[in-house]
């Protein structure tokens, strides 16, 4: 598997790094849509400690913090941390070249057989080198769009929110970048 090749998001357990968590928060500004993905979401304590901030929909210069408390209480998001010496050692090792959130997410995913949700190129390459399956924001959004009753225009609006509020656009080599561009272009043609 090449470093930028991700597998389809079929496994139920996905550990999120900060960038994907922020991107998913941009769907509705609060992570309320996470249950619609049909996945079990894990957020490492290192990601939780960073604080998850997203731009405001009405004033993109302002930001607000996403509170995970309600999503944790509802069982939609679960907090995870290295649970043994193997995970802890791998986390420390990975933290030498990755941010703490990505390193912890990757260490936990590796040891538990979970997928890692990340858009970070270095984290994706590292995941591929140690045999961890990844899923990217575009792949997750493609899954979300196929599982929920949204029109292409509504889906395009969500993609636009992510681009605006999370400042994310998929790279050309991202597995679902073509889908992302097609959804956006259909909506743009409808507006013309």
KOLVOFI-477646 format. One record per atom (N, C-alpha, C): residue number from 1; residue in one letter; atom name; x, y, z. Coordinates in Angstrom, 3 decimals, always signed. Layout:
! KOLVOFI-477646
  nr rest atom       c1       c2       c3
 NUM    A   CA        X        Y        Z
...
END
This chain:
! KOLVOFI-477646
  nr rest atom       c1       c2       c3
   1    X    N   +0.852   -1.177   +0.000
   1    X   CA   +0.000   +0.000   +0.000
   1    X    C   +0.890   +1.230   +0.000
   2    X    N   +0.634   +2.187   -0.898
   2    X   CA   +1.436   +3.400   -0.941
   2    X    C   +1.063   +4.299   +0.224
   3    X    N   +1.932   +5.225   +0.627
   3    X   CA   +1.668   +6.063   +1.781
   3    X    C   +0.386   +6.877   +1.683
   4    X    N   -0.023   +7.262   +0.501
   4    X   CA   -1.207   +8.101   +0.371
   4    X    C   -2.457   +7.315   +0.018
   5    X    N   -2.369   +6.002   +0.020
   5    X   CA   -3.527   +5.178   -0.277
   5    X    C   -4.221   +4.811   +1.021
   6    X    N   -5.478   +5.146   +1.128
   6    X   CA   -6.249   +4.812   +2.315
   6    X    C   -7.261   +3.742   +1.959
   7    X    N   -7.649   +2.981   +2.947
   7    X   CA   -8.641   +1.943   +2.730
   7    X    C  -10.023   +2.510   +3.004
   8    X    N  -11.040   +1.819   +2.534
   8    X   CA  -12.400   +2.317   +2.735
   8    X    C  -12.767   +2.262   +4.208
   9    X    N  -13.607   +3.206   +4.655
   9    X   CA  -13.944   +3.299   +6.072
   9    X    C  -15.032   +2.314   +6.491
  10    X    N  -14.777   +1.007   +6.414
  10    X   CA  -15.784   +0.018   +6.779
  10    X    C  -15.663   -0.480   +8.219
  11    X    N  -14.468   -0.384   +8.815
  11    X   CA  -14.289   -0.843  +10.192
  11    X    C  -15.049   +0.073  +11.144
  12    X    N  -15.638   -0.499  +12.180
  12    X   CA  -16.442   +0.328  +13.072
  12    X    C  -15.638   +1.237  +13.998
  13    X    N  -14.371   +0.937  +14.271
  13    X   CA  -13.598   +1.716  +15.232
  13    X    C  -12.617   +2.629  +14.518
  14    X    N  -12.770   +3.951  +14.763
  14    X   CA  -11.916   +4.950  +14.129
  14    X    C  -11.427   +5.915  +15.198
  15    X    N  -10.121   +6.096  +15.251
  15    X   CA   -9.537   +7.057  +16.180
  15    X    C   -9.203   +8.323  +15.392
  16    X    N   -9.657   +9.453  +15.912
  16    X   CA   -9.553  +10.737  +15.224
  16    X    C   -8.337  +11.536  +15.681
  17    X    N   -7.624  +12.125  +14.714
  17    X   CA   -6.639  +13.116  +15.104
  17    X    C   -7.341  +14.475  +15.065
  18    X    N   -6.633  +15.499  +15.471
  18    X   CA   -7.259  +16.817  +15.610
  18    X    C   -7.782  +17.364  +14.289
  19    X    N   -7.008  +17.224  +13.211
  19    X   CA   -7.443  +17.819  +11.940
  19    X    C   -8.759  +17.213  +11.464
  20    X    N   -8.909  +15.906  +11.544
  20    X   CA  -10.173  +15.287  +11.124
  20    X    C  -11.309  +15.665  +12.062
  21    X    N  -11.034  +15.754  +13.345
  21    X   CA  -12.070  +16.134  +14.302
  21    X    C  -12.588  +17.537  +14.001
  22    X    N  -11.688  +18.462  +13.713
  22    X   CA  -12.093  +19.821  +13.359
  22    X    C  -12.895  +19.823  +12.058
  23    X    N  -12.433  +19.068  +11.071
  23    X   CA  -13.154  +18.999   +9.795
  23    X    C  -14.568  +18.470   +9.990
  24    X    N  -14.718  +17.429  +10.795
  24    X   CA  -16.042  +16.852  +11.040
  24    X    C  -16.918  +17.793  +11.854
  25    X    N  -16.303  +18.560  +12.739
  25    X   CA  -17.070  +19.546  +13.511
  25    X    C  -17.655  +20.617  +12.605
  26    X    N  -16.996  +20.888  +11.491
  26    X   CA  -17.487  +21.922  +10.568
  26    X    C  -18.774  +21.513   +9.861
  27    X    N  -19.110  +20.235   +9.873
  27    X   CA  -20.363  +19.790   +9.234
  27    X    C  -21.540  +20.545   +9.817
  28    X    N  -21.605  +20.591  +11.142
  28    X   CA  -22.734  +21.253  +11.793
  28    X    C  -22.309  +22.218  +12.895
  29    X    N  -21.016  +22.385  +13.081
  29    X   CA  -20.509  +23.301  +14.097
  29    X    C  -20.457  +22.718  +15.490
  30    X    N  -20.856  +21.447  +15.653
  30    X   CA  -20.917  +20.902  +17.001
  30    X    C  -20.684  +19.402  +17.112
  31    X    N  -20.365  +18.720  +16.055
  31    X   CA  -20.155  +17.271  +16.029
  31    X    C  -21.438  +16.457  +16.188
  32    X    N  -22.592  +17.089  +16.065
  32    X   CA  -23.855  +16.364  +16.218
  32    X    C  -24.074  +15.323  +15.121
  33    X    N  -23.418  +15.460  +14.010
  33    X   CA  -23.613  +14.538  +12.893
  33    X    C  -22.788  +13.258  +13.006
  34    X    N  -21.939  +13.142  +14.005
  34    X   CA  -21.059  +11.966  +14.099
  34    X    C  -21.817  +10.647  +14.159
  35    X    N  -22.961  +10.622  +14.797
  35    X   CA  -23.723   +9.376  +14.915
  35    X    C  -24.165   +8.853  +13.547
  36    X    N  -24.346   +9.743  +12.574
  36    X   CA  -24.828   +9.344  +11.249
  36    X    C  -23.793   +8.564  +10.443
  37    X    N  -22.556   +8.543  +10.862
  37    X   CA  -21.510   +7.850  +10.112
  37    X    C  -21.543   +6.336  +10.313
  38    X    N  -22.151   +5.872  +11.389
  38    X   CA  -22.182   +4.440  +11.657
  38    X    C  -20.837   +3.888  +12.085
  39    X    N  -20.035   +4.717  +12.732
  39    X   CA  -18.707   +4.317  +13.205
  39    X    C  -18.600   +4.574  +14.700
  40    X    N  -17.692   +3.889  +15.351
  40    X   CA  -17.395   +4.171  +16.745
  40    X    C  -16.182   +5.084  +16.754
  41    X    N  -16.360   +6.287  +17.286
  41    X   CA  -15.325   +7.312  +17.261
  41    X    C  -14.541   +7.329  +18.566
  42    X    N  -13.240   +7.399  +18.456
  42    X   CA  -12.353   +7.532  +19.608
  42    X    C  -11.524   +8.794  +19.458
  43    X    N  -11.396   +9.527  +20.543
  43    X   CA  -10.564  +10.727  +20.572
  43    X    C   -9.501  +10.527  +21.646
  44    X    N   -8.235  +10.563  +21.270
  44    X   CA   -7.165  +10.397  +22.252
  44    X    C   -7.136  +11.567  +23.243
  45    X    N   -6.686  +11.289  +24.447
  45    X   CA   -6.589  +12.344  +25.460
  45    X    C   -5.685  +13.482  +24.992
  46    X    N   -4.665  +13.181  +24.197
  46    X   CA   -3.779  +14.233  +23.683
  46    X    C   -4.522  +15.167  +22.731
  47    X    N   -5.462  +14.643  +21.958
  47    X   CA   -6.285  +15.476  +21.078
  47    X    C   -7.272  +16.279  +21.918
  48    X    N   -7.895  +15.622  +22.868
  48    X   CA   -8.848  +16.304  +23.747
  48    X    C   -8.167  +17.462  +24.481
  49    X    N   -6.937  +17.248  +24.927
  49    X   CA   -6.200  +18.273  +25.672
  49    X    C   -5.843  +19.481  +24.800
  50    X    N   -5.689  +19.260  +23.497
  50    X   CA   -5.360  +20.365  +22.598
  50    X    C   -6.505  +21.372  +22.532
  51    X    N   -7.713  +20.910  +22.769
  51    X   CA   -8.875  +21.757  +22.582
  51    X    C   -9.225  +21.776  +21.108
  52    X    N  -10.483  +21.644  +20.798
  52    X   CA  -10.934  +21.595  +19.419
  52    X    C  -11.666  +22.896  +19.135
  53    X    N  -11.047  +23.724  +18.302
  53    X   CA  -11.613  +25.021  +17.969
  53    X    C  -11.984  +25.054  +16.494
  54    X    N  -13.093  +25.720  +16.209
  54    X   CA  -13.562  +25.858  +14.832
  54    X    C  -14.043  +27.292  +14.615
  55    X    N  -13.924  +27.752  +13.397
  55    X   CA  -14.393  +29.097  +13.072
  55    X    C  -15.913  +29.151  +13.182
  56    X    N  -16.417  +30.324  +13.520
  56    X   CA  -17.855  +30.525  +13.613
  56    X    C  -18.455  +30.629  +12.218
  57    X    N  -19.634  +30.088  +12.046
  57    X   CA  -20.290  +30.127  +10.737
  57    X    C  -20.680  +31.547  +10.347
  58    X    N  -21.082  +32.361  +11.309
  58    X   CA  -21.525  +33.717  +11.004
  58    X    C  -20.370  +34.707  +10.902
  59    X    N  -19.291  +34.442  +11.612
  59    X   CA  -18.124  +35.327  +11.590
  59    X    C  -16.881  +34.452  +11.556
  60    X    N  -16.374  +34.172  +10.369
  60    X   CA  -15.270  +33.217  +10.239
  60    X    C  -13.954  +33.730  +10.821
  61    X    N  -13.936  +34.970  +11.304
  61    X   CA  -12.739  +35.468  +11.996
  61    X    C  -12.757  +35.047  +13.457
  62    X    N  -13.954  +34.790  +13.987
  62    X   CA  -14.091  +34.335  +15.363
  62    X    C  -14.065  +32.811  +15.423
  63    X    N  -13.740  +32.280  +16.582
  63    X   CA  -13.722  +30.836  +16.781
  63    X    C  -14.493  +30.471  +18.034
  64    X    N  -14.913  +29.219  +18.098
  64    X   CA  -15.499  +28.696  +19.324
  64    X    C  -14.963  +27.289  +19.557
  65    X    N  -14.976  +26.894  +20.808
  65    X   CA  -14.466  +25.578  +21.171
  65    X    C  -15.580  +24.553  +21.091
  66    X    N  -15.231  +23.393  +20.538
  66    X   CA  -16.175  +22.286  +20.482
  66    X    C  -16.070  +21.531  +21.799
  67    X    N  -17.202  +21.391  +22.467
  67    X   CA  -17.249  +20.680  +23.738
  67    X    C  -17.607  +19.217  +23.478
  68    X    N  -16.714  +18.331  +23.838
  68    X   CA  -16.944  +16.901  +23.620
  68    X    C  -17.824  +16.264  +24.689
  69    X    N  -18.090  +16.965  +25.775
  69    X   CA  -18.780  +16.401  +26.937
  69    X    C  -20.096  +15.717  +26.576
  70    X    N  -20.958  +16.396  +25.839
  70    X   CA  -22.261  +15.810  +25.490
  70    X    C  -22.112  +14.591  +24.594
  71    X    N  -21.149  +14.641  +23.684
  71    X   CA  -20.934  +13.527  +22.763
  71    X    C  -20.338  +12.321  +23.486
  72    X    N  -19.537  +12.592  +24.486
  72    X   CA  -18.987  +11.505  +25.316
  72    X    C  -20.116  +10.891  +26.142
  73    X    N  -20.925  +11.735  +26.775
  73    X   CA  -22.042  +11.255  +27.597
  73    X    C  -23.031  +10.437  +26.774
  74    X    N  -23.227  +10.827  +25.511
  74    X   CA  -24.165  +10.108  +24.639
  74    X    C  -23.549   +8.839  +24.054
  75    X    N  -22.266   +8.634  +24.267
  75    X   CA  -21.601   +7.438  +23.761
  75    X    C  -21.210   +7.524  +22.292
  76    X    N  -21.332   +8.702  +21.704
  76    X   CA  -20.973   +8.883  +20.296
  76    X    C  -19.454   +8.993  +20.156
  77    X    N  -18.810   +9.596  +21.133
  77    X   CA  -17.355   +9.747  +21.160
  77    X    C  -16.837   +9.088  +22.432
  78    X    N  -15.769   +8.352  +22.273
  78    X   CA  -15.122   +7.723  +23.424
  78    X    C  -13.697   +8.251  +23.512
  79    X    N  -13.273   +8.506  +24.729
  79    X   CA  -11.915   +8.986  +24.951
  79    X    C  -11.003   +7.776  +25.123
  80    X    N   -9.809   +7.861  +24.548
  80    X   CA   -8.854   +6.760  +24.663
  80    X    C   -7.468   +7.329  +24.983
  81    X    N   -6.638   +6.470  +25.492
  81    X   CA   -5.250   +6.821  +25.831
  81    X    C   -4.443   +5.534  +25.793
  82    X    N   -3.138   +5.657  +25.712
  82    X   CA   -2.322   +4.438  +25.775
  82    X    C   -2.679   +3.639  +27.023
  83    X    N   -2.995   +2.353  +26.818
  83    X   CA   -3.493   +1.521  +27.912
  83    X    C   -2.459   +0.544  +28.451
  84    X    N   -1.297   +0.492  +27.799
  84    X   CA   -0.272   -0.443  +28.267
  84    X    C   +1.106   +0.062  +27.831
  85    X    N   +2.122   -0.654  +28.231
  85    X   CA   +3.492   -0.230  +27.930
  85    X    C   +3.782   -0.200  +26.431
  86    X    N   +3.189   -1.121  +25.679
  86    X   CA   +3.415   -1.162  +24.231
  86    X    C   +2.871   +0.108  +23.576
  87    X    N   +1.632   +0.468  +23.910
  87    X   CA   +1.045   +1.689  +23.346
  87    X    C   +1.797   +2.929  +23.796
  88    X    N   +2.182   +2.967  +25.062
  88    X   CA   +2.901   +4.123  +25.592
  88    X    C   +4.259   +4.285  +24.903
  89    X    N   +4.980   +3.197  +24.732
  89    X   CA   +6.289   +3.258  +24.082
  89    X    C   +6.163   +3.699  +22.627
  90    X    N   +5.164   +3.178  +21.928
  90    X   CA   +4.964   +3.573  +20.540
  90    X    C   +4.568   +5.044  +20.458
  91    X    N   +3.719   +5.478  +21.363
  91    X   CA   +3.310   +6.892  +21.408
  91    X    C   +4.535   +7.798  +21.585
  92    X    N   +5.378   +7.474  +22.534
  92    X   CA   +6.579   +8.278  +22.784
  92    X    C   +7.475   +8.278  +21.548
  93    X    N   +7.629   +7.113  +20.951
  93    X   CA   +8.436   +6.995  +19.732
  93    X    C   +7.890   +7.871  +18.610
  94    X    N   +6.600   +7.772  +18.373
  94    X   CA   +5.971   +8.515  +17.289
  94    X    C   +5.943  +10.017  +17.550
  95    X    N   +5.874  +10.405  +18.829
  95    X   CA   +5.828  +11.826  +19.185
  95    X    C   +7.129  +12.552  +18.855
  96    X    N   +8.160  +11.801  +18.558
  96    X   CA   +9.414  +12.437  +18.168
  96    X    C   +9.326  +13.012  +16.758
  97    X    N   +8.376  +12.523  +15.950
  97    X   CA   +8.267  +13.031  +14.578
  97    X    C   +6.861  +13.528  +14.224
  98    X    N   +5.883  +13.280  +15.085
  98    X   CA   +4.512  +13.729  +14.837
  98    X    C   +4.030  +14.569  +16.012
  99    X    N   +2.971  +15.348  +15.799
  99    X   CA   +2.348  +16.061  +16.909
  99    X    C   +1.789  +15.048  +17.899
 100    X    N   +1.634  +15.466  +19.152
 100    X   CA   +1.182  +14.542  +20.198
 100    X    C   -0.152  +13.870  +19.872
 101    X    N   -1.119  +14.633  +19.371
 101    X   CA   -2.426  +14.051  +19.061
 101    X    C   -2.340  +12.984  +17.991
 102    X    N   -1.604  +13.273  +16.933
 102    X   CA   -1.431  +12.292  +15.861
 102    X    C   -0.659  +11.079  +16.346
 103    X    N   +0.383  +11.312  +17.148
 103    X   CA   +1.204  +10.214  +17.657
 103    X    C   +0.386   +9.291  +18.552
 104    X    N   -0.407   +9.873  +19.455
 104    X   CA   -1.222   +9.043  +20.345
 104    X    C   -2.305   +8.302  +19.557
 105    X    N   -2.951   +9.004  +18.632
 105    X   CA   -3.984   +8.356  +17.816
 105    X    C   -3.401   +7.182  +17.047
 106    X    N   -2.239   +7.365  +16.492
 106    X   CA   -1.600   +6.320  +15.704
 106    X    C   -1.148   +5.152  +16.569
 107    X    N   -0.591   +5.436  +17.739
 107    X   CA   -0.152   +4.368  +18.647
 107    X    C   -1.325   +3.510  +19.099
 108    X    N   -2.422   +4.154  +19.445
 108    X   CA   -3.618   +3.432  +19.892
 108    X    C   -4.211   +2.631  +18.734
 109    X    N   -4.310   +3.263  +17.564
 109    X   CA   -4.868   +2.570  +16.397
 109    X    C   -4.033   +1.342  +16.038
 110    X    N   -2.735   +1.474  +16.079
 110    X   CA   -1.843   +0.359  +15.724
 110    X    C   -2.067   -0.828  +16.657
 111    X    N   -2.051   -0.566  +17.932
 111    X   CA   -2.133   -1.650  +18.911
 111    X    C   -3.512   -2.297  +18.974
 112    X    N   -4.563   -1.526  +18.689
 112    X   CA   -5.932   -2.050  +18.836
 112    X    C   -6.578   -2.456  +17.516
 113    X    N   -5.867   -2.259  +16.417
 113    X   CA   -6.416   -2.638  +15.120
 113    X    C   -7.494   -1.700  +14.611
 114    X    N   -7.473   -0.447  +15.060
 114    X   CA   -8.445   +0.546  +14.626
 114    X    C   -7.904   +1.289  +13.415
 115    X    N   -8.791   +1.998  +12.745
 115    X   CA   -8.367   +2.893  +11.675
 115    X    C   -8.013   +4.245  +12.268
 116    X    N   -7.131   +4.926  +11.587
 116    X   CA   -6.747   +6.279  +11.966
 116    X    C   -7.382   +7.243  +10.985
 117    X    N   -8.121   +8.216  +11.492
 117    X   CA   -8.685   +9.270  +10.650
 117    X    C   -7.733  +10.452  +10.697
 118    X    N   -7.088  +10.718   +9.565
 118    X   CA   -6.152  +11.840   +9.474
 118    X    C   -6.043  +12.319   +8.041
 119    X    N   -5.743  +13.584   +7.897
 119    X   CA   -5.453  +14.161   +6.589
 119    X    C   -3.999  +14.596   +6.516
 120    X    N   -3.286  +14.447   +7.606
 120    X   CA   -1.898  +14.864   +7.666
 120    X    C   -1.024  +13.902   +6.862
 121    X    N   -0.304  +14.440   +5.892
 121    X   CA   +0.512  +13.618   +4.995
 121    X    C   +1.553  +12.798   +5.765
 122    X    N   +2.232  +13.422   +6.704
 122    X   CA   +3.268  +12.710   +7.462
 122    X    C   +2.655  +11.594   +8.309
 123    X    N   +1.520  +11.864   +8.925
 123    X   CA   +0.845  +10.840   +9.730
 123    X    C   +0.367   +9.690   +8.840
 124    X    N   -0.114  +10.017   +7.641
 124    X   CA   -0.556   +8.957   +6.719
 124    X    C   +0.619   +8.088   +6.285
 125    X    N   +1.736   +8.705   +5.997
 125    X   CA   +2.927   +7.938   +5.602
 125    X    C   +3.416   +7.065   +6.754
 126    X    N   +3.425   +7.616   +7.944
 126    X   CA   +3.850   +6.843   +9.111
 126    X    C   +2.893   +5.682   +9.351
 127    X    N   +1.597   +5.951   +9.249
 127    X   CA   +0.593   +4.893   +9.429
 127    X    C   +0.820   +3.771   +8.423
 128    X    N   +1.040   +4.121   +7.170
 128    X   CA   +1.273   +3.105   +6.138
 128    X    C   +2.528   +2.299   +6.448
 129    X    N   +3.549   +2.961   +6.965
 129    X   CA   +4.817   +2.258   +7.229
 129    X    C   +4.711   +1.269   +8.383
 130    X    N   +3.742   +1.486   +9.283
 130    X   CA   +3.605   +0.550  +10.414
 130    X    C   +2.331   -0.299  +10.305
 131    X    N   +1.678   -0.220   +9.149
 131    X   CA   +0.545   -1.098   +8.900
 131    X    C   -0.778   -0.681   +9.515
 132    X    N   -0.989   +0.607   +9.691
 132    X   CA   -2.252   +1.096  +10.234
 132    X    C   -3.110   +1.614   +9.074
 133    X    N   -4.338   +1.136   +9.000
 133    X   CA   -5.272   +1.590   +7.969
 133    X    C   -5.709   +3.012   +8.293
 134    X    N   -5.814   +3.825   +7.261
 134    X   CA   -6.247   +5.202   +7.466
 134    X    C   -7.512   +5.488   +6.682
 135    X    N   -8.157   +6.545   +7.089
 135    X   CA   -9.309   +7.081   +6.381
 135    X    C   -9.180   +8.600   +6.479
 136    X    N   -9.503   +9.287   +5.388
 136    X   CA   -9.352  +10.732   +5.328
 136    X    C  -10.706  +11.428   +5.413
 137    X    N  -10.677  +12.725   +5.622
 137    X   CA  -11.918  +13.498   +5.678
 137    X    C  -12.768  +13.303   +4.420
 138    X    N  -12.197  +13.413   +3.209
 138    X   CA  -13.054  +13.198   +2.028
 138    X    C  -13.709  +11.814   +2.001
 139    X    N  -12.977  +10.781   +2.406
 139    X   CA  -13.568   +9.441   +2.447
 139    X    C  -14.692   +9.374   +3.474
 140    X    N  -14.476  +10.001   +4.624
 140    X   CA  -15.505  +10.010   +5.656
 140    X    C  -16.747  +10.761   +5.186
 141    X    N  -16.540  +11.892   +4.513
 141    X   CA  -17.686  +12.660   +4.024
 141    X    C  -18.428  +11.923   +2.924
 142    X    N  -17.709  +11.208   +2.092
 142    X   CA  -18.356  +10.403   +1.058
 142    X    C  -19.227   +9.331   +1.717
 143    X    N  -18.708   +8.720   +2.784
 143    X   CA  -19.480   +7.723   +3.532
 143    X    C  -20.723   +8.368   +4.138
 144    X    N  -20.537   +9.522   +4.773
 144    X   CA  -21.636  +10.236   +5.411
 144    X    C  -22.718  +10.565   +4.385
 145    X    N  -22.298  +11.067   +3.220
 145    X   CA  -23.262  +11.449   +2.182
 145    X    C  -24.033  +10.243   +1.665
 146    X    N  -23.399   +9.088   +1.626
 146    X   CA  -24.082   +7.897   +1.121
 146    X    C  -25.008   +7.272   +2.173
 147    X    N  -24.806   +7.595   +3.437
 147    X   CA  -25.595   +7.000   +4.519
 147    X    C  -26.733   +7.896   +4.998
 148    X    N  -26.771   +9.128   +4.568
 148    X   CA  -27.762  +10.069   +5.068
 148    X    C  -28.569  +10.640   +3.898
 149    X    N  -29.814  +10.977   +4.131
 149    X   CA  -30.669  +11.472   +3.046
 149    X    C  -30.436  +12.960   +2.757
 150    X    N  -29.328  +13.276   +2.121
 150    X   CA  -29.021  +14.652   +1.750
 150    X    C  -28.932  +14.757   +0.230
 151    X    N  -29.373  +15.884   -0.279
 151    X   CA  -29.229  +16.133   -1.712
 151    X    C  -27.766  +16.485   -1.993
 152    X    N  -27.397  +16.459   -3.270
 152    X   CA  -26.034  +16.862   -3.630
 152    X    C  -25.793  +18.315   -3.251
 153    X    N  -26.812  +19.151   -3.355
 153    X   CA  -26.668  +20.566   -2.984
 153    X    C  -26.393  +20.701   -1.488
 154    X    N  -27.116  +19.918   -0.667
 154    X   CA  -26.877  +19.952   +0.782
 154    X    C  -25.477  +19.426   +1.111
 155    X    N  -25.085  +18.358   +0.428
 155    X   CA  -23.749  +17.811   +0.647
 155    X    C  -22.692  +18.829   +0.228
 156    X    N  -22.905  +19.487   -0.888
 156    X   CA  -21.961  +20.524   -1.337
 156    X    C  -21.877  +21.655   -0.319
 157    X    N  -22.997  +22.007   +0.303
 157    X   CA  -22.975  +23.042   +1.341
 157    X    C  -22.124  +22.602   +2.531
 158    X    N  -22.206  +21.321   +2.876
 158    X   CA  -21.382  +20.797   +3.971
 158    X    C  -19.906  +20.873   +3.589
 159    X    N  -19.590  +20.488   +2.374
 159    X   CA  -18.194  +20.562   +1.927
 159    X    C  -17.699  +22.002   +1.954
 160    X    N  -18.550  +22.926   +1.555
 160    X   CA  -18.193  +24.341   +1.588
 160    X    C  -17.963  +24.812   +3.031
 161    X    N  -18.794  +24.331   +3.954
 161    X   CA  -18.606  +24.691   +5.372
 161    X    C  -17.240  +24.202   +5.857
 162    X    N  -16.900  +22.984   +5.495
 162    X   CA  -15.605  +22.437   +5.913
 162    X    C  -14.470  +23.271   +5.316
 163    X    N  -14.605  +23.629   +4.057
 163    X   CA  -13.574  +24.453   +3.421
 163    X    C  -13.457  +25.813   +4.093
 164    X    N  -14.573  +26.387   +4.462
 164    X   CA  -14.586  +27.721   +5.053
 164    X    C  -14.236  +27.716   +6.541
 165    X    N  -14.908  +26.866   +7.302
 165    X   CA  -14.752  +26.898   +8.757
 165    X    C  -13.528  +26.135   +9.258
 166    X    N  -13.165  +25.046   +8.588
 166    X   CA  -12.005  +24.263   +9.004
 166    X    C  -10.788  +24.551   +8.128
 167    X    N  -11.002  +25.330   +7.076
 167    X   CA   -9.920  +25.664   +6.133
 167    X    C   -9.270  +24.408   +5.558
 168    X    N  -10.138  +23.459   +5.163
 168    X   CA   -9.651  +22.197   +4.606
 168    X    C  -10.177  +22.008   +3.201
 169    X    N   -9.298  +21.644   +2.296
 169    X   CA   -9.667  +21.134   +0.981
 169    X    C   -8.779  +19.926   +0.725
 170    X    N   -9.326  +18.892   +0.125
 170    X   CA   -8.518  +17.687   -0.082
 170    X    C   -7.410  +17.918   -1.115
 171    X    N   -6.293  +17.276   -0.876
 171    X   CA   -5.218  +17.322   -1.865
 171    X    C   -5.640  +16.483   -3.065
 172    X    N   -5.034  +16.748   -4.197
 172    X   CA   -5.399  +16.030   -5.415
 172    X    C   -5.211  +14.524   -5.299
 173    X    N   -4.261  +14.100   -4.475
 173    X   CA   -3.994  +12.660   -4.347
 173    X    C   -4.810  +12.012   -3.224
 174    X    N   -5.685  +12.758   -2.605
 174    X   CA   -6.550  +12.197   -1.571
 174    X    C   -7.524  +11.219   -2.215
 175    X    N   -7.764  +10.062   -1.584
 175    X   CA   -8.592   +9.019   -2.204
 175    X    C   -9.972   +9.447   -2.689
 176    X    N  -10.620  +10.377   -2.021
 176    X   CA  -11.964  +10.783   -2.444
 176    X    C  -11.992  +12.228   -2.929
 177    X    N  -10.851  +12.767   -3.315
 177    X   CA  -10.791  +14.152   -3.790
 177    X    C  -11.636  +14.353   -5.046
 178    X    N  -11.634  +13.374   -5.938
 178    X   CA  -12.418  +13.477   -7.169
 178    X    C  -13.905  +13.582   -6.829
 179    X    N  -14.364  +12.735   -5.901
 179    X   CA  -15.767  +12.798   -5.467
 179    X    C  -16.076  +14.183   -4.907
 180    X    N  -15.193  +14.708   -4.041
 180    X   CA  -15.367  +16.019   -3.413
 180    X    C  -15.534  +17.086   -4.496
 181    X    N  -14.636  +17.104   -5.480
 181    X   CA  -14.680  +18.112   -6.555
 181    X    C  -15.952  +17.963   -7.390
 182    X    N  -16.357  +16.733   -7.668
 182    X   CA  -17.570  +16.516   -8.464
 182    X    C  -18.813  +17.030   -7.746
 183    X    N  -18.907  +16.760   -6.460
 183    X   CA  -20.060  +17.243   -5.694
 183    X    C  -20.073  +18.764   -5.690
 184    X    N  -18.920  +19.370   -5.481
 184    X   CA  -18.829  +20.828   -5.477
 184    X    C  -19.161  +21.407   -6.855
 185    X    N  -18.721  +20.768   -7.944
 185    X   CA  -18.973  +21.318   -9.274
 185    X    C  -20.439  +21.192   -9.674
 186    X    N  -21.100  +20.128   -9.269
 186    X   CA  -22.530  +19.971   -9.547
 186    X    C  -23.290  +21.116   -8.902
 187    X    N  -22.955  +21.424   -7.675
 187    X   CA  -23.629  +22.506   -6.964
 187    X    C  -23.308  +23.852   -7.610
 188    X    N  -22.077  +24.087   -8.030
 188    X   CA  -21.705  +25.349   -8.663
 188    X    C  -22.453  +25.531   -9.983
 189    X    N  -22.622  +24.463  -10.753
 189    X   CA  -23.341  +24.547  -12.022
 189    X    C  -24.810  +24.870  -11.773
 190    X    N  -25.373  +24.325  -10.703
 190    X   CA  -26.776  +24.579  -10.379
 190    X    C  -26.993  +26.045   -9.984
 191    X    N  -25.961  +26.671   -9.403
 191    X   CA  -26.081  +28.067   -8.963
 191    X    C  -25.930  +29.052  -10.129
 192    X    N  -25.238  +28.633  -11.187
 192    X   CA  -24.998  +29.552  -12.322
 192    X    C  -26.253  +29.841  -13.104
END
